Amino acid sequence: MYNKYASLLTNYCLEVQKGDRVMIKSTYLAEPLLIELVKEISKAGGHPFLDIEIQNLEATLLNNSSNDQLNFVNPFSKYWTENFECFLYVRAPYQLRETITVDPAKRQIVKEASKEIHRTYSERTGNRTLRRSLCQFPCEASAKEAGMTLEDYQKFVFDACNLYDEDPINTWKTFGKNQQSVVDFLNGKDIIQYKGKNIDITFSAKGRIWINSDGKTNMPSGEVYTAPVDDSMNGWVHFTMPSIYMGEEVENVRLEIKNGYIENWTATKGKDFLDKIFAIPGARRFGEAAVGTNYKIQQATNNILFDEKIGGTVHLAIGEAYKQCNGINESAIHWDMITDLTDGAIYADGILCYENGRFIV
């Protein structure tokens, strides 16, 4: 199955061409997939480069580095971000909360030092001069987080990526073509309303772009998303699914929004962490509004790569806005939070376009 996975990532997600330099970041746990990726990228005429992490590397570096060392920018990271044609991040964690005990001030220093690299990365992935994809290797830590056996989690990942289909690439092409009609409809509209028992918000998408997420930048994929006009969102939302950010978990987050600004927030778990996040510049505005459309994903796994794609859900991201959507909000964070909308509706300029968990346009 990993040869099919590698072919999908190489030939559909990254569209590797002859001469392309491909940076692959992962851990040693993903070796079965990495070997197949090297084969597929080489067959396509590309040049694979591997950046492989060992267990506890990030926490060890952060805990044992001085401020001067934390401010050091890896020149090779800077080079490939500015010059390579493709980037693939294969998630394969040894553990999921490795850096939770690290002093937040140290993490902030690293983020500030990497700001220019992040800006370049955002610009290049936005205009696809750097074609990137994010995917998951089925491993024990992620399976445990999802409440599954490793065998069941592997099946879950493969199914969400359509790898059991005879021709996964054709499946994703068909999915993208069908979803494009939804995006075309939304891109002609201004005022969007999400309405249900867990949410009642209205925002403007005027001048912004809705994106068809059809597997080219994430695998699995299945969502449509935009960046709301910064001062346009009003209403409230209760996020029904737990959310993890920087290793911290929050539950039952409720936000009240006025003119695009989060005025009040509560949570049954993680309220103190939310308080810290909302003190970060740009975090009390929204960088993304989206709808999940992958109906092969029907359960939360505490992995945003999958959870934000759950068919019948919507999600909002606080913080950094996607430049490819014409978003302008800037922040050191981008945190997606998800709520169920299977009993709700979406209206675009007053037209009902989504009900019972599915688009009807």
C-alpha positions in Angstrom: 0.0 0.0 0.0 2.9 2.4 0.7 3.9 2.3 -3.0 0.3 3.6 -3.9 0.6 6.2 -1.1 4.0 7.4 -2.5 2.7 7.5 -6.0 -0.2 9.6 -5.0 2.0 12.0 -3.0 4.6 12.3 -5.8 2.5 12.4 -8.9 -0.7 14.1 -7.7 0.0 16.1 -4.6 3.4 17.4 -5.4 3.3 16.9 -9.2 7.1 16.2 -9.2 8.7 17.1 -12.5 12.2 16.3 -13.9 14.8 18.3 -12.0 12.6 19.2 -9.1 14.3 19.3 -5.7 12.0 17.7 -3.1 12.6 18.3 0.6 11.0 15.5 2.8 10.7 16.0 6.5 9.8 13.1 8.8 11.0 10.7 11.5 12.6 7.3 11.2 9.3 5.7 12.0 8.1 6.5 8.5 10.9 4.5 6.8 8.5 2.2 4.8 6.9 5.2 3.1 10.1 7.2 2.8 11.7 4.3 0.8 8.8 4.3 -1.6 8.8 8.1 -1.9 12.5 8.0 -2.9 11.7 5.5 -5.6 8.7 7.4 -7.0 10.4 10.8 -6.9 13.5 9.4 -8.7 11.3 7.8 -11.3 9.7 11.2 -11.9 13.1 12.7 -12.4 13.2 14.6 -9.1 15.9 14.8 -6.5 14.7 13.7 -3.0 16.4 15.2 0.1 15.6 13.8 3.6 15.4 15.7 6.9 14.8 12.9 9.4 14.3 13.6 13.1 15.3 11.3 16.1 13.1 10.9 19.2 13.0 13.9 21.6 15.2 16.0 19.2 13.1 19.2 19.4 12.6 19.2 23.1 16.3 18.5 23.7 17.4 21.3 21.5 15.0 23.8 23.1 15.8 22.8 26.6 19.5 22.9 26.2 20.0 26.0 24.0 20.9 29.5 25.0 19.0 32.4 23.6 21.7 33.0 21.0 21.4 29.4 19.9 17.6 29.7 19.7 18.0 32.7 17.5 20.2 30.8 15.0 18.5 30.2 11.7 19.5 27.0 9.9 21.0 28.2 6.6 19.9 25.0 4.8 16.3 25.4 5.9 16.5 29.0 4.6 18.0 27.8 1.3 15.5 25.1 0.5 12.5 27.3 1.5 13.7 29.9 -0.9 14.8 27.7 -3.8 13.4 24.1 -3.8 10.4 23.2 -5.9 8.6 20.8 -3.5 8.2 20.1 0.2 6.6 17.1 1.9 6.0 16.8 5.6 5.3 13.2 6.6 3.9 13.2 10.1 5.2 10.2 12.1 5.6 11.4 15.7 7.3 9.3 18.4 5.1 11.1 20.9 2.6 14.0 20.5 3.4 16.2 23.5 7.2 16.2 23.4 7.6 20.0 23.9 4.7 20.6 26.4 7.2 21.1 29.2 9.4 23.5 27.3 9.4 27.1 28.4 7.0 28.9 26.1 9.4 31.9 26.0 12.0 29.6 24.3 9.5 28.5 21.7 8.6 32.1 21.0 12.2 33.0 20.4 12.5 30.3 17.8 9.3 31.5 16.1 10.5 35.1 16.0 13.9 34.0 14.6 12.1 32.0 11.9 9.7 34.7 10.9 11.3 35.5 7.5 11.5 31.8 6.6 7.8 31.4 7.5 6.9 34.4 5.4 8.8 33.1 2.4 7.2 29.7 2.9 3.7 31.2 3.1 4.2 33.2 0.0 5.8 30.4 -2.1 3.2 27.8 -1.1 0.5 30.3 -1.7 1.5 30.9 -5.3 2.7 27.3 -5.7 6.3 28.1 -6.7 6.9 25.8 -3.7 4.5 22.8 -4.1 3.9 21.4 -0.7 1.9 18.6 1.0 1.3 17.3 4.5 0.5 13.7 5.1 0.3 11.1 7.9 2.3 7.9 8.4 0.3 5.5 10.6 2.2 5.2 13.9 1.6 4.1 17.4 1.4 7.6 19.0 -1.2 8.9 16.6 -3.2 5.7 16.8 -3.3 5.9 20.6 -4.3 9.6 20.4 -7.2 8.6 18.1 -8.3 5.8 20.4 -7.5 3.1 17.8 -5.3 0.1 17.5 -2.4 0.6 15.1 -4.0 -1.7 12.6 -7.3 0.1 12.7 -5.6 3.5 12.5 -3.7 2.4 9.4 -6.9 1.4 7.7 -8.4 4.7 8.7 -5.5 6.7 7.2 -5.5 4.7 4.0 -9.3 5.0 3.6 -9.3 8.7 4.2 -6.7 9.1 1.4 -8.7 6.8 -1.0 -5.8 4.4 -1.2 -8.1 1.4 -1.3 -9.5 2.6 -4.6 -8.0 1.1 -7.8 -6.8 4.5 -9.0 -6.5 7.0 -6.1 -5.2 9.7 -8.3 -8.3 9.5 -10.5 -10.5 9.5 -7.4 -9.0 12.7 -6.2 -9.2 14.3 -9.6 -12.9 13.5 -9.7 -13.4 14.8 -6.2 -11.7 18.1 -7.0 -13.7 18.5 -10.2 -17.0 18.0 -8.3 -16.0 20.3 -5.5 -15.0 23.1 -7.8 -18.7 23.8 -8.5 -19.2 24.6 -4.8 -16.1 26.9 -4.9 -17.3 28.6 -8.0 -20.7 29.3 -6.4 -19.1 30.6 -3.2 -16.6 32.8 -5.0 -19.6 34.7 -6.5 -21.0 35.6 -3.1 -20.4 38.2 -0.4 -22.2 37.5 2.9 -21.8 34.0 4.4 -23.8 32.7 7.3 -23.2 29.5 9.3 -26.3 28.6 11.3 -27.0 25.7 13.6 -27.4 24.6 17.2 -23.6 25.1 17.8 -23.0 28.2 15.7 -24.6 31.4 14.4 -22.1 33.6 12.7 -22.1 35.9 9.7 -19.1 37.2 7.8 -18.1 38.8 4.6 -15.9 37.1 2.0 -16.0 40.0 -0.4 -12.7 40.4 -2.2 -11.5 37.1 -0.6 -11.0 33.8 -2.5 -12.6 30.4 -1.6 -10.1 27.5 -2.2 -10.9 24.0 -3.4 -8.8 21.8 -1.1 -8.7 18.6 -3.2 -5.6 16.8 -2.1 -2.9 19.0 -3.7 -1.7 20.6 -0.4 -2.9 18.1 2.3 -3.4 14.3 2.0 -6.0 13.5 3.0 -8.0 16.5 2.0 -11.6 17.5 1.6 -12.6 21.1 2.5 -13.4 24.5 1.0 -11.9 27.5 2.8 -11.5 31.2 2.7 -10.2 34.1 4.9 -13.0 36.2 6.2 -12.9 40.0 5.9 -11.1 41.0 9.1 -13.7 43.2 10.7 -16.8 41.5 9.3 -17.6 38.5 11.5 -20.3 38.7 14.1 -22.1 36.1 16.2 -21.1 33.1 18.4 -19.7 29.6 18.1 -19.4 26.6 20.3 -16.7 24.2 19.1 -18.0 20.7 19.9 -14.7 18.8 19.2 -11.7 18.9 21.4 -8.7 20.8 20.0 -5.0 20.4 20.6 -2.5 23.2 20.0 1.2 23.2 21.0 0.5 20.1 23.0 -2.3 21.7 25.0 -5.9 20.4 24.8 -9.0 22.6 25.2 -12.6 21.5 25.2 -16.0 23.1 24.7 -14.6 26.4 23.6 -17.3 29.1 23.1 -16.4 32.4 21.4 -18.4 35.6 21.1 -17.4 37.8 18.1 -18.2 41.4 17.3 -16.9 43.1 14.1 -14.3 40.4 13.6 -12.9 40.5 17.1 -13.2 37.8 19.7 -14.6 39.7 22.7 -15.4 36.8 25.1 -14.3 33.2 25.4 -15.0 30.2 27.7 -13.9 26.6 27.8 -14.5 23.6 30.1 -10.9 22.6 29.7 -7.8 24.7 28.9 -9.2 28.2 29.6 -5.9 29.4 31.0 -4.1 28.3 27.9 -6.7 30.1 25.8 -6.1 33.2 27.8 -2.4 33.1 26.9 -3.1 32.5 23.2 -5.5 35.4 22.9 -2.8 37.7 24.3 -0.7 37.0 21.2 -1.1 39.7 18.5 -3.6 38.9 15.8 -5.0 35.9 17.7 -8.4 37.4 18.4 -9.2 37.7 14.7 -9.9 35.0 12.3 -7.6 33.8 9.5 -9.9 31.1 8.0 -13.5 29.9 7.7 -14.0 26.5 6.2 -16.2 23.5 5.6 -15.1 19.9 5.9 -16.2 17.6 3.0 -14.4 14.3 3.4 -17.2 11.9 4.3 -14.7 9.0 4.8 -13.6 10.8 7.9 -16.4 10.6 10.5 -14.7 10.6 13.8 -12.3 13.0 15.7 -8.8 11.7 16.1 -7.1 14.7 17.8 -5.2 15.3 14.6 -6.2 18.4 12.8 -5.0 17.0 9.4 -8.0 14.7 9.6 -10.4 16.3 12.0 -10.8 19.6 10.0 -11.8 17.5 7.0 -14.7 15.6 8.7 -17.7 15.7 6.4 -20.6 17.6 8.0 -18.4 20.0 10.1 -17.2 23.6 9.8 -14.1 25.1 11.3 -12.7 28.5 12.0 -9.0 29.3 12.5 -7.9 32.1 14.8 -4.8 34.0 13.9 -2.7 34.0 10.6 -4.7 34.3 7.4 -4.0 32.5 4.2 -2.4 34.8 1.7 -3.8 32.8 -1.2 -7.3 33.7 0.0 -6.3 37.4 0.0 -6.3 37.3 3.8 -4.3 39.9 5.6 -4.4 39.1 9.3 -1.0 38.3 10.7 -0.2 36.3 13.8 2.3 33.9 15.2 -0.4 31.3 15.4 -3.0 29.6 13.1 -5.3 27.4 15.2 -8.3 25.5 13.7 -11.3 24.7 15.9 -14.1 22.5 14.7 -17.9 22.2 15.3 -20.6 19.9 14.0 -23.0 21.3 11.4 -24.9 18.1 10.4 -28.1 19.7 11.7 -27.4 23.2 10.5 -27.2 25.3 7.3 -25.0 27.6 5.4 -26.4 30.6 3.5 -24.5 32.6 0.8 -26.1 36.0 0.1 -29.3 34.6 1.6 -29.3 31.5 -0.6 -29.4 28.1 1.2 -26.4 26.2 -0.2 -25.7 23.7 2.6 -28.0 21.6 4.8 -27.9 18.3 6.7 -24.1 18.3 6.5 -23.7 18.6 2.8 -23.6 21.3 0.1 -26.7 21.3 -2.2 -25.3 23.5 -5.0 
